[in-house]
């Protein structure tokens, strides 16, 4: 494989070499590089906003590795911070080729290639790569956005918003249905993020507080397997822009304690003591507009 540079890739997955991954020569044991590439592929699906299992079911197939190659240029060592770069470099009739490279800083350590075939899960016979999957991957590699954010009312977006919220709040967090769903949905402004397959992957809503010029963001939910990317930020941005457009001076929200750091990084400020809501610790936070 030819030498590669970081500029050849849009996607990077960062990790640190663990003690269990080095051998008696004090370098990463060779088989772990395939594990690094496979771990990066999982994160790649998050980057293109595809919840893998659900997406493959919708597309009527699954991906199976038919070839995996690794070429060694230099070794990684324990505690090295490395970046695993991946790109979809080719899509054939039924196959997809992912090219990978592992970097320590700008030094190219390892090259890799994974070839998958799209196939029927029941028979494992190949099928043509669906055009929607082809467009998603090639669009991402061309620098295009892989999601769209729609803002509207419950009549327009309610079905998709309810599906994401049910999965996150009712099924995952075990919040009672009568607490999660309320009358405010009918008058709220809703935002829903869709991926390029048309799947709803994140949502949130904006409701008036009763104080003039102040609105509250709530019901912010992102599909579990896609968390850690930009989807929650996209919902927040869409809702705060909607609040600003109608002349609000402030938005507030009740952040679950596990999510406070996320809002801190986006410039939200804490206000008042922590409290419980639906049996979960929360913190009020606000953002001046």
Secondary structure, 3 states (H helix, E strand, C coil): CCCCCHHHCCEEEEEECCHHHECCCCCECCHHHHHHHHHHHHHHHHHCCCCHHHHHHHHCCEEEEEEEEEEECCCCCCCCEEEEEEEEEEECCCEEEEEEEEEECCEEEEEEEEEEEEECCCCCCECCCCHHHHHHHHHHHCCCCCEEEEEECHHHHHHHHHHHHHHHHHHHCCCCHHHHCCHHHHCCEEEEEEECCCCEEEEEEEEECCCCCEEEEEEEEECHHHCCCCHHHHHHHHHHHHHHHCCCCEEEEEEEHHHHHHHHHCCCEECCCCEEECCEEEEEEEEEC
